[in-house]
């Protein structure tokens, strides 16, 4: 399985974990693994060294637009989720609003991954 296809599977695991917002730590950890897998998939496609931590994205200047889209969406999701997925925030309005927004971003990332594979 290619790394970008594996990333799509990991995003499904994020959605599954989000069925219970009390599992904020699980959601955050699955999301970080999914984003790291995306970053590794992009690096693999470009013949670059694979990152070891989520939040590290490397992209060639001449990268195809579909890979640029994946990296852009990953950066946005990573920044938004870092604040959203704090365990103390699981049940408040910010969680509900933030999760709705994050779901839209995840759907866009899933579309971008399909175009990139």
Secondary structure in CASP SS format (residue, H / E / C, confidence):
PFRMAT SS
TARGET T0000
AUTHOR 0000-0000-0000
METHOD secondary structure of the structure
MODEL  1
X C 1.00
X C 1.00
X H 1.00
X H 1.00
X H 1.00
X H 1.00
X H 1.00
X H 1.00
X H 1.00
X H 1.00
X H 1.00
X H 1.00
X H 1.00
X H 1.00
X H 1.00
X H 1.00
X H 1.00
X C 1.00
X C 1.00
X C 1.00
X H 1.00
X H 1.00
X H 1.00
X H 1.00
X H 1.00
X H 1.00
X H 1.00
X H 1.00
X H 1.00
X H 1.00
X H 1.00
X H 1.00
X H 1.00
X H 1.00
X H 1.00
X H 1.00
X H 1.00
X H 1.00
X H 1.00
X H 1.00
X H 1.00
X H 1.00
X H 1.00
X H 1.00
X H 1.00
X H 1.00
X C 1.00
X C 1.00
X C 1.00
X C 1.00
X C 1.00
X C 1.00
X C 1.00
X C 1.00
X C 1.00
X C 1.00
X C 1.00
X C 1.00
X C 1.00
X C 1.00
X C 1.00
X C 1.00
X C 1.00
X C 1.00
X H 1.00
X H 1.00
X H 1.00
X H 1.00
X H 1.00
X H 1.00
X H 1.00
X H 1.00
X H 1.00
X H 1.00
X H 1.00
X H 1.00
X H 1.00
X H 1.00
X H 1.00
X H 1.00
X H 1.00
X H 1.00
X H 1.00
X H 1.00
X C 1.00
X C 1.00
X H 1.00
X H 1.00
X H 1.00
X C 1.00
X C 1.00
X C 1.00
X H 1.00
X H 1.00
X H 1.00
X H 1.00
X H 1.00
X H 1.00
X H 1.00
X H 1.00
X H 1.00
X H 1.00
X H 1.00
X H 1.00
X H 1.00
X H 1.00
X H 1.00
X H 1.00
X H 1.00
X H 1.00
X H 1.00
X H 1.00
X H 1.00
X H 1.00
X H 1.00
X H 1.00
X C 1.00
END
